[in-house]
Amino acid sequence: MNALISEILSELEPRIIDKKIKVLFENSAEKIEVFSDLESLRIIMYNLIDNAIKYTETEDARIEINSKHNGKY
């Protein structure tokens, strides 16, 4: 999951820089397994991060992303 989010952030970096948004991504030290279709998960995560960038209107705003295992599944 961490690698996927990092990859998406790299792709979106030009827009993040253009909008002067600070992105804080807290990598989980533990390996997080997700049982899902990788391409579907990628589309979902891309859309969530893309929308956060798109709908953040003020300069010098901050987007926080973290991936943690919540212990439930």
C-alpha positions as CSV (number, residue, x, y, z in Angstrom):
1,M,0.0,0.0,0.0
2,N,2.8,2.4,0.9
3,A,4.5,1.8,-2.5
4,L,1.2,2.4,-4.3
5,I,0.5,5.7,-2.6
6,S,4.1,6.8,-3.1
7,E,3.8,6.0,-6.9
8,I,0.6,8.0,-7.1
9,L,2.1,11.0,-5.3
10,S,5.0,11.0,-7.7
11,E,2.6,11.1,-10.7
12,L,0.6,13.9,-9.2
13,E,3.7,15.9,-8.0
14,P,3.5,18.5,-10.7
15,R,0.0,19.5,-9.7
16,I,0.9,19.4,-6.0
17,I,3.7,21.9,-6.7
18,D,1.6,24.1,-9.0
19,K,-1.0,24.4,-6.3
20,K,1.6,24.9,-3.5
21,I,0.1,22.2,-1.4
22,K,2.1,20.4,1.3
23,V,1.5,16.7,1.3
24,L,2.4,14.7,4.4
25,F,2.5,11.0,3.8
26,E,3.2,8.9,6.9
27,N,4.5,5.5,5.8
28,S,3.5,2.6,8.0
29,A,6.6,0.7,9.2
30,E,4.6,-2.5,9.0
31,K,3.7,-4.2,5.8
32,I,0.0,-3.8,5.0
33,E,-1.6,-6.4,2.9
34,V,-4.7,-5.5,1.0
35,F,-6.8,-8.3,-0.7
36,S,-8.2,-6.5,-3.7
37,D,-7.7,-6.1,-7.4
38,L,-4.6,-4.0,-7.6
39,E,-5.8,-1.9,-10.6
40,S,-9.2,-1.1,-8.9
41,L,-7.4,-0.2,-5.7
42,R,-5.0,2.0,-7.7
43,I,-7.9,3.8,-9.4
44,I,-9.7,4.4,-6.0
45,M,-6.5,5.7,-4.3
46,Y,-5.6,7.9,-7.3
47,N,-9.1,9.4,-7.4
48,L,-9.1,10.1,-3.6
49,I,-5.7,11.9,-3.8
50,D,-6.5,13.6,-7.0
51,N,-9.8,15.0,-5.6
52,A,-8.0,16.2,-2.5
53,I,-5.6,18.2,-4.7
54,K,-8.3,19.3,-7.1
55,Y,-10.7,20.6,-4.4
56,T,-8.1,22.3,-2.2
57,E,-8.5,25.9,-3.1
58,T,-6.1,27.8,-0.8
59,E,-2.4,28.0,-1.4
60,D,-0.2,26.6,1.3
61,A,-2.8,24.0,2.3
62,R,-1.9,20.6,3.6
63,I,-3.1,17.1,2.7
64,E,-2.3,14.3,5.2
65,I,-2.2,10.7,4.1
66,N,-1.3,7.8,6.4
67,S,-1.6,4.0,6.0
68,K,-2.1,2.0,9.1
69,H,-3.4,-1.4,10.0
70,N,-6.4,-0.8,12.3
71,G,-6.3,-4.4,13.6
72,K,-9.8,-5.3,12.5
73,Y,-9.1,-7.4,9.4
